[in-house]
Amino acid sequence: MARRPNYGQQRAEVNRGKQSKQAEKQRERDEAVARRKAEREAAAPAPPPAAEGKPDR
């Protein structure tokens, strides 16, 4: 006699696959953001140092 299908287990496997795929995409996006930010900071000149004794308001 064959076993009944366990739909909950199948659904959980599908959800785990989706979650891992989403996590991989998000990791790639975060790496791209960090890379662009590093390029932007390297290209931009450093801001001038603040004058001492003068409070910022």
C-alpha positions as CSV (number, residue, x, y, z in Angstrom):
1,M,0.0,0.0,0.0
2,A,1.4,3.4,-1.0
3,R,1.8,6.1,1.5
4,R,-0.3,9.2,1.5
5,P,1.4,12.4,0.2
6,N,2.4,14.8,2.9
7,Y,1.4,18.1,1.4
8,G,2.6,20.1,4.3
9,Q,6.1,18.7,3.9
10,Q,6.1,19.4,0.2
11,R,5.0,23.0,0.8
12,A,7.7,23.4,3.4
13,E,10.3,22.2,0.9
14,V,9.0,24.7,-1.7
15,N,9.1,27.5,0.8
16,R,12.6,26.7,1.9
17,G,13.7,26.8,-1.8
18,K,12.0,30.2,-2.3
19,Q,13.5,31.6,0.9
20,S,17.1,30.5,0.0
21,K,16.6,32.0,-3.5
22,Q,15.4,35.3,-2.1
23,A,18.2,35.4,0.4
24,E,20.8,34.8,-2.4
25,K,19.2,37.7,-4.4
26,Q,19.2,40.0,-1.4
27,R,22.9,39.2,-0.7
28,E,23.8,40.0,-4.3
29,R,21.9,43.3,-4.1
30,D,23.6,44.2,-0.9
31,E,27.0,43.4,-2.4
32,A,26.2,45.6,-5.4
33,V,25.1,48.5,-3.1
34,A,28.3,48.2,-1.1
35,R,30.4,48.2,-4.3
36,R,28.6,51.3,-5.6
37,K,29.0,53.1,-2.3
38,A,32.7,52.3,-2.2
39,E,33.2,53.6,-5.7
40,R,31.2,56.7,-5.0
41,E,33.2,57.4,-1.8
42,A,36.5,56.8,-3.6
43,A,35.6,59.2,-6.4
44,A,34.3,62.0,-4.2
45,P,36.8,64.3,-2.5
46,A,37.0,64.3,1.2
47,P,35.0,67.1,2.9
48,P,37.2,69.9,4.4
49,P,37.9,69.5,8.1
50,A,35.7,71.5,10.5
51,A,37.2,74.6,12.1
52,E,37.9,74.1,15.7
53,G,36.4,76.4,18.3
54,K,33.4,77.1,16.2
55,P,30.3,75.1,17.3
56,D,28.1,73.7,14.6
57,R,24.5,75.0,14.7
